[in-house]
Amino acid sequence: MANLTRYEPFREIDDMFRGLMLQPVRLDGQVPEIKIDVKESDGSYIIHANIPGVKKEDITVNVDGNMVSISAAVKEEKEEKKGERVVRSERYHGSMSRAFTLDHDVDNMAANAKYTDGVLELTLPKKIASRQGKIVVQ
């Protein structure tokens, strides 16, 4: 009896391009992403976002009510030399972003952002809700 094998028409194409590095990848082989920690206290949120290898000028933080978005432009260049001759040169230019919602709206005017050693620290005070309801006439 003959053995049956599954035919995969694109496997040959994948094998052909595998050595050419034509796929959009990071130099270390990982997709860039922003990892975050969110801590909540009575009056504010404290967020730590790991964004290594990025200049603080390339980071953008937007807050709209309780929606927070963090984005960063990533630029990486790597060059290998043997003596005076360049053997390989790779560049990566792209962006990474992360968006999430919080339980309470954020007071944009009192928000604070600090970037040190690849970690973005956001202090986002909770917006004090305005009281709604009836006013008792005296």
Rosetta blueprint (number, residue, H / E / L):
1 M L
2 A L
3 N L
4 L L
5 T L
6 R L
7 Y L
8 E L
9 P L
10 F L
11 R H
12 E H
13 I H
14 D H
15 D H
16 M H
17 F H
18 R H
19 G L
20 L L
21 M L
22 L L
23 Q L
24 P L
25 V L
26 R L
27 L L
28 D L
29 G L
30 Q L
31 V L
32 P L
33 E L
34 I L
35 K E
36 I E
37 D E
38 V E
39 K E
40 E E
41 S L
42 D L
43 G L
44 S E
45 Y E
46 I E
47 I E
48 H E
49 A E
50 N E
51 I L
52 P L
53 G L
54 V L
55 K L
56 K H
57 E H
58 D H
59 I E
60 T E
61 V E
62 N E
63 V E
64 D E
65 G L
66 N L
67 M E
68 V E
69 S E
70 I E
71 S E
72 A E
73 A E
74 V E
75 K E
76 E E
77 E E
78 K E
79 E E
80 E E
81 K E
82 K E
83 G L
84 E L
85 R E
86 V E
87 V E
88 R E
89 S E
90 E E
91 R E
92 Y E
93 H E
94 G E
95 S E
96 M E
97 S E
98 R E
99 A E
100 F E
101 T E
102 L L
103 D L
104 H L
105 D L
106 V E
107 D L
108 N H
109 M H
110 A H
111 A L
112 N E
113 A E
114 K E
115 Y E
116 T E
117 D L
118 G L
119 V E
120 L E
121 E E
122 L E
123 T E
124 L E
125 P E
126 K E
127 K L
128 I L
129 A L
130 S L
131 R L
132 Q L
133 G L
134 K L
135 I L
136 V L
137 V L
138 Q L
